Amino acid sequence: MSTPATPMPPGVVDAAPRYPLTLRVNGQETHVQVEAWVTLLDLLREQLQLTGSKKGCDQGQCGACTVLVNGKRINACLTLAVMQNGRDVVTVEGLAGGDTLHPLQQAFIDHDAFQCGYCTPGQLCSAVGLIHEGEAKSAVEVRELMSGNLCRCGAYPQIVQAVTQVMGISVCAESTDRSVVVGTVPA
């Protein structure tokens, strides 16, 4: 027979254990303590006040929270902060060099590659990661490899133009050979 748990005295809170982390965030070494369940996104936004990375779906489907960890793009909502101990994290706030915008940030401005701007931080971090990966050799590949970052405003053509400009890839005109019947929406 098990013995019942002893109730806590009034006013005493049974606190969850916190774990010390050391991260290099946007080039600056940072020491924090977090509970085991805290995501990297929540750490960045709530403890470090780096609110550029957005909480969109909180399920890894929209890409609004994309950051770079050791140079690779990840969804910060899907990784626990404790898993990133000792790693280098770059958020949208860390892309610019002082007052000088990152070339992708300037290209997004030049190509009007954002409308509401909610997805822009994740799009920018994803594009930086894409460039570092070196896999995209065409606009089609840029579209495919950026497909995990959603834009509800539909600024995809401008985003592709901005990314391909920085990569030095020419963008061919989209094929418009699909027939359109007035009054219907092409699929």
C-alpha positions as CSV (number, residue, x, y, z in Angstrom):
1,M,0.0,0.0,0.0
2,S,1.4,3.4,-1.0
3,T,1.5,6.3,1.4
4,P,-0.2,9.5,0.4
5,A,2.0,12.4,-0.7
6,T,2.7,14.9,2.0
7,P,0.9,18.2,1.2
8,M,3.1,21.2,0.7
9,P,2.8,23.8,3.5
10,P,0.8,26.9,2.5
11,G,2.9,29.5,0.5
12,V,5.6,27.0,-0.5
13,V,5.9,26.3,-4.2
14,D,7.5,23.2,-5.6
15,A,9.6,24.7,-8.3
16,A,10.6,22.9,-11.4
17,P,14.3,22.4,-11.9
18,R,16.1,24.9,-14.1
19,Y,19.1,24.0,-16.2
20,P,22.0,26.3,-17.0
21,L,22.7,27.0,-20.6
22,T,25.5,28.9,-22.4
23,L,24.6,30.1,-25.9
24,R,26.3,32.5,-28.3
25,V,23.3,34.6,-29.4
26,N,23.9,37.0,-32.3
27,G,27.6,37.0,-31.5
28,Q,27.3,37.5,-27.8
29,E,27.8,34.8,-25.2
30,T,24.7,34.4,-23.1
31,H,24.2,32.5,-19.8
32,V,20.6,31.6,-18.9
33,Q,18.7,29.0,-16.8
34,V,15.6,27.4,-18.2
35,E,13.1,24.6,-17.4
36,A,13.5,21.5,-19.5
37,W,10.4,22.1,-21.6
38,V,11.3,25.7,-22.7
39,T,11.6,25.9,-26.5
40,L,14.4,27.9,-28.1
41,L,11.8,30.2,-29.5
42,D,10.3,30.9,-26.1
43,L,13.8,31.5,-24.6
44,L,14.7,34.0,-27.4
45,R,11.4,35.9,-27.2
46,E,10.5,35.8,-23.5
47,Q,13.9,35.7,-21.6
48,L,16.2,37.4,-24.1
49,Q,13.6,39.8,-25.5
50,L,14.6,39.0,-29.1
51,T,11.1,39.2,-30.5
52,G,12.1,39.3,-34.2
53,S,11.5,35.5,-34.5
54,K,7.8,35.1,-34.6
55,K,5.5,32.4,-33.0
56,G,3.3,31.5,-35.9
57,C,1.8,28.0,-35.8
58,D,4.0,26.7,-32.9
59,Q,4.1,23.4,-34.8
60,G,7.0,23.8,-37.2
61,Q,4.7,24.2,-40.3
62,C,5.0,28.0,-41.1
63,G,8.7,28.9,-40.6
64,A,8.0,32.2,-38.9
65,C,10.3,31.2,-36.1
66,T,13.3,30.1,-38.3
67,V,16.7,31.0,-36.8
68,L,20.2,29.8,-37.6
69,V,21.9,27.4,-35.2
70,N,25.5,26.7,-36.0
71,G,24.8,28.2,-39.4
72,K,21.9,25.8,-40.2
73,R,18.3,26.9,-40.3
74,I,15.9,25.4,-37.8
75,N,12.4,26.0,-36.5
76,A,13.0,27.4,-33.1
77,C,9.5,26.3,-31.9
78,L,10.4,22.7,-32.4
79,T,13.7,22.5,-30.5
80,L,14.1,22.6,-26.7
81,A,16.5,25.3,-25.5
82,V,18.5,22.8,-23.4
83,M,19.3,20.9,-26.7
84,Q,21.2,23.9,-28.0
85,N,23.6,24.3,-25.1
86,G,27.0,25.6,-26.3
87,R,25.7,26.4,-29.8
88,D,25.8,29.6,-31.9
89,V,22.3,31.1,-32.5
90,V,21.6,33.9,-35.0
91,T,18.2,35.6,-35.1
92,V,17.0,38.2,-37.5
93,E,18.3,40.8,-35.1
94,G,21.9,39.4,-35.6
95,L,21.9,39.6,-39.4
96,A,22.8,43.3,-39.9
97,G,26.3,44.5,-39.1
98,G,25.6,47.5,-37.0
99,D,23.8,50.1,-39.1
100,T,24.6,48.2,-42.3
101,L,21.8,45.8,-43.4
102,H,22.6,42.3,-44.5
103,P,22.5,42.1,-48.3
104,L,19.3,40.0,-48.0
105,Q,17.6,42.6,-45.8
106,Q,18.4,45.2,-48.4
107,A,17.2,43.0,-51.2
108,F,13.9,42.4,-49.4
109,I,13.5,46.2,-49.3
110,D,14.5,46.7,-52.9
111,H,12.1,44.0,-54.2
112,D,9.3,44.8,-51.7
113,A,9.5,41.2,-50.6
114,F,7.3,41.7,-47.5
115,Q,3.8,43.0,-47.0
116,C,2.6,42.5,-43.4
117,G,6.2,41.5,-42.4
118,Y,5.2,38.7,-40.0
119,C,7.0,36.0,-41.9
120,T,10.0,38.2,-42.9
121,P,12.3,37.4,-40.0
122,G,11.9,33.7,-40.7
123,Q,12.2,34.2,-44.4
124,L,15.4,36.1,-44.0
125,C,17.0,33.6,-41.7
126,S,15.9,30.8,-43.9
127,A,17.4,32.5,-47.0
128,V,20.7,33.1,-45.2
129,G,20.8,29.4,-44.3
130,L,19.8,28.5,-47.9
131,I,22.7,30.5,-49.3
132,H,25.2,28.9,-46.8
133,E,23.9,25.4,-47.7
134,G,24.8,26.1,-51.4
135,E,22.2,23.7,-52.7
136,A,20.1,26.1,-54.7
137,K,21.3,26.8,-58.3
138,S,18.1,28.2,-59.8
139,A,15.0,30.1,-58.9
140,V,13.0,26.9,-58.9
141,E,15.4,25.4,-56.4
142,V,15.2,28.5,-54.2
143,R,11.4,28.2,-54.2
144,E,11.6,24.5,-53.3
145,L,14.2,24.9,-50.6
146,M,12.3,27.9,-49.1
147,S,9.0,26.1,-49.2
148,G,8.9,25.6,-45.4
149,N,8.5,29.3,-44.9
150,L,4.9,30.4,-45.5
151,C,3.8,33.9,-46.5
152,R,0.1,34.5,-46.1
153,C,0.3,37.8,-48.1
154,G,1.7,36.0,-51.1
155,A,4.9,37.9,-51.6
156,Y,6.6,34.7,-52.9
157,P,7.7,36.2,-56.3
158,Q,9.4,39.1,-54.6
159,I,11.0,36.9,-52.0
160,V,12.5,34.7,-54.8
161,Q,13.7,37.8,-56.6
162,A,15.4,39.1,-53.5
163,V,17.1,35.8,-52.7
164,T,18.2,35.1,-56.3
165,Q,19.6,38.6,-56.6
166,V,21.8,38.1,-53.6
167,M,22.8,34.7,-54.9
168,G,23.5,36.0,-58.4
169,I,21.0,33.7,-60.0
170,S,18.9,35.1,-62.9
171,V,15.2,34.6,-62.6
172,C,13.5,33.5,-65.8
173,A,10.0,34.7,-66.4
174,E,7.4,32.4,-65.1
175,S,5.7,30.2,-67.6
176,T,2.3,31.5,-68.4
177,D,1.2,28.7,-70.9
178,R,-1.7,27.6,-68.7
179,S,-5.0,28.4,-70.3
180,V,-7.3,30.5,-68.3
181,V,-11.1,30.6,-68.7
182,V,-12.6,33.9,-67.6
183,G,-14.7,33.4,-64.5
184,T,-12.7,30.5,-63.1
185,V,-9.7,30.3,-60.9
186,P,-6.8,28.3,-62.4
187,A,-5.5,25.5,-60.2
